[in-house]
Amino acid sequence: MEMQEKTMVADTLAGINGELVRFGEMIPQTENSELKQTLKQFRNACEQSQEELYQIAREKSYYVPSAKASQEDIDHVRSLFS
């Protein structure tokens, strides 16, 4: 049962992340300000759902974030773009 739930959570997160990408593509491409505002509201609601589901996944240990980058790694990446 746990594996099925874990899979469902992962699939849902992947779906939400895909929606966020699509909103990110659509918003700057529309000239209609009313539509743009509506898309932003949908994106914000989607982001909130993603955050809530992410917290549930962390609590249940379905998702374990990677280790934080060292300052040396951060400085190296920053230097690549400077």
N, C-alpha and C positions, 0 to 999 in steps of 0.2 A: 504493500500500500504506500509506504513512504517513497519508494522510487517513482511510482506513478505521480504522486503529488509533486515531487521534485522536478520531474519532467514537465509537468503542466506549468509550474511556476517558471521554469526556464523558457519554455515555449512562449508563454505570455509575455515575459520580459523581452524576448526577441521580437515579438510582434509589436509591442509598444515602441521599442527602439526604432523599428522600421517606420512606424507612423511618424515618430519625431523627425526622422530624416526627411520623409515626404513633406511634412509641414515646413521644414527648413528650406526645402526647394520651392514650394508653392508661394510662401509668403512674399518673398522679394519679387516674384514674377507677376503678381497681380497689380493692376493699376487702380482697381476699385477699392476705395478706402474702407467701405463697409465690409466687403468680403475679406479684406486684409485683416480687419479687426476681429471678425468672426474666426478666421483661421488662427489668429494669435490666441484667442480664448480657448479654442480646441487644443492648441499646442500646450497651453498652460495647464489645462485639465489633464492632458496626457502626461505631462511631466510630473504632476502631482501623483497620478496613479502609478507611474514608474517608480517614484521615490517610495511610496507606501509598500509596493510589492517588493522592492529591493530590501527594505527594512525587514519585512517578513522573511525573505530568503536568508538574510544574515542571521536573524534570530534562530532560525531552524537549521542553520549551518548548511543550507543549500548552496550558498554563495560565500566564498571566502576571498576577500579582496587580496590582490597581490601586495607584497611588501612595499613600504614607502621608499621612494627613490632617495638615494643619499645626496647630500649637497654637491658632492663631486659629479654625480650623474646629471644633476640639474644644471650645474655650471657648464658641463660638456655640451649638453643639448642646446642650452642657451647660446653658447659660442658658435654652434653650427648655423644659427639663424641671425647672428649679429653681423 
